[in-house]
Every structure is written in structure tokens, then in C-alpha cells.
């Protein structure tokens, strides 16, 4: 009989702990929904190298996200050749741009990605063109960012824009 109560106690404790963690998850979800806005951050930096080659470092973040699936796609003007990434064909085509997928990973309440693109300008002089970043989930486009602009003057490619572009939206279910 002692063995029965010992096993029963362990089973009861396991069920209780499972219930407790589910309740905690629900509390965190509701707290996140009611008290935090969803923020989209885009950071771009151009790292100069020898010759025409430039390294474009792009970092995307969805802060205080509720949904499990977020995707970010970076649209780079087709006047620049990207050496280390393949264009992503699974998104809408924009004339004059090539789309590249960011590898978004969940980290606590945020979904983030960081990718380096090796760029070579196809022409010596390229006027300022916007870099487009689309944030999406499985159902809809959540945010579009065109804050950063890329240009090439005298074989020098540079990014214009703030250190971090930020957009804030109120939380809603399904977003």
C-alpha cells in the first residue's frame, strides 16, 4: 500500500506541476497582450572592405511578439549583386528588387535575425534607393520598413538612415 501512495503522489505532483506551468504561460500571454506594444526594429550597417565589395549587416527584431511565426524579408535593389545569399522566391516580387529571407528565431518574447550580405554594385554611380524590409506572419503583412537608403558614389557604397528604425503597434490577437 505504501508503494501505491508513493506512485500516486508522484503522479499527482506531475499533474499539478503541468497545470501550474500552463497557468503561468496563460498569465504571461495575457500580460504581454494587455501591457506591451509590439515593436519592429530594423538595424543596418555598412562595413567597408577593399575594392567594390561591401558587407551589409541587417538585424531585424519583433519585440514582445505573441505569435510563433514571424518572417522578415529584405528587398535589395537589383543594381547590387549579393554574393553570399540566394534570392528568395517565396514572397511577392517587387520590380527592381531581389528578396532575401531573414532566418527569424524566437528568443523569449522576441523574434530576431541577423544576416550579413556581401554586396557588389553593378554600376559606378547608383542614386539613392530605399531598402525594403517586410515583416509577415502566416496570414498577413504586419509592417513594411523603407527607412534605410543605399547609394553608390565613386565606387563607394553607403547606407543612409538612423541607427535603428522603430515602429510600434498595439497588440492584437492574431498578429
Beta strands, then each sheet from edge to edge (+ up, - down):
strand 1: 38-48
strand 2: 54-63
strand 3: 71-77
strand 4: 80-82
strand 5: 97-102
strand 6: 105-107
strand 7: 110-121
strand 8: 126-130
strand 9: 132-136
strand 10: 141-145
strand 11: 149-153
strand 12: 156-160
strand 13: 165-169
sheet 1: 4+ 7- 2+ 1- 13+
sheet 2: 5+ 3- 9+ 10-
sheet 3: 4+ 7- 6+
sheet 4: 8+ 11- 12+
end
